[in-house]
Amino acid sequence: MGEQRTGPLDGVLVADFSRILAGPYATMLLADLGADVIKVEGPGGDDTRAWTPPAREGVSTYYLGVNRNKRSIALDLADSDDLAVARELARRADVMIENFRPGGLRRFGLDYDSVATGNDRIVYASVSGFGAHGGAHLPGYDLMVQAASGLMSLTGDADGPPYKAGVAVFDVIAGLHAAVGILAALHHRDRTGVGQHVEVNLLSSALSGLVNHSSGYVAGGAAPYRMGNAHPSLFPYEPLPTADGDLVVIAGNDGQFRRLCQVLGLPELPDDPRFGRNQDRTVHRDALRPILVARLARRTRDEWFRDLTAAGVPCAPITTVDGGVALAEELGLDPVVAAGGVPGVRHPIAFSETPPRYDLPPPGLDEHGDDIRTWLTG
């Protein structure tokens, strides 16, 4: 049924009952790799269809960004006929993913236990905000998790208020975790013939994604705090001003710091006992920063970028999203693809034998509903 696509997940049928971001992002990644994803929407459609601006030809670019390569069917689960279609889809699917509030699909017979009764090979993924136990009653918006996880406490100037990240970072990470969990469960099913329930929640994804900060607390008892653009364990590792703008400058090890000092014309600096080792530089960052800033002020950002890069010192100008796309194009990464004529960002993983596909544009609401109903009820 539908267009034939090749890819590492060709032949995998995904019943996508998710909406907004985490679930749709996960299923788009699977769809790009060849999975047949059927997007199940309520009669009003995915909420993000109305999240504007910006828009392209009247359609939210938020929705467009995470829904290509899918087919849409609109089902009212309160309607007995539509519910029967939804249950049949779940019975046939290899994967089902949903991000209803925990337990929300039980009354429709679409929870894991009910679906697995009729389809014991199902890989059933649930995405929630705070898990299915003590936090089951809490809605799962990314901003809530940024606040509750501690990320906002780490973001912003040291003497300023906490800030959210510029993107729904934990929705994206949870979507990635859901995709990883689904693929692992499919591999297990291939070996054993048995499906399973995969559960992802944004708070757990957040604590995992906070990596060195969460580890610093759970393993070292150190509660991190806001440091602006500085790094608690490395210096320099932040934007530093030049004659005409900031440049991110990184010395990830002592060798890089020595090369940085050579380019800056400060070859003696690494021999100063305050600055020779990274652990010393982090302690004495307030003394080192003005020395670096004074030397960087002598030339432009682009001049320093060119010479530091040539010397093997990690650095980068601070740009905008359009600048990031332009840089990816300049580096030959071909970041923009067209799925059915709708531009989007290329799948982030390259495969030598089974490349991602960009066959279908993000679907209109119920665009494929008649064909899917006929297939499921015939």
Secondary structure by P-SEA (a helix, b strand, c coil): cccccccccccbbbbccccccaaaaaaaaaaaaccbbbbbbcccccccccccccccccccaaaaaccccbbbbbbccccaaaaaaaaaaaaaccbbbbbccccccccccccaaaaaacccccbbbbbbcccccccccccccaaaaaaaaccccccccccccccccccaaaaaaaaaaaaaaaaaaaaaaaaccbbbbbbbbaaaaaaaaaaaaaaaaccccccccccccccccccccbbbbccccccccccccaaaaaaaaaaacccccccccccccaaaaaaaaaaaaaaaaaaaacccaaaaaaaaaaacbbbbccccaaaaaaaaaaaccccccccccbbbbccccccccccccccccccccccaaaaaaaaaac
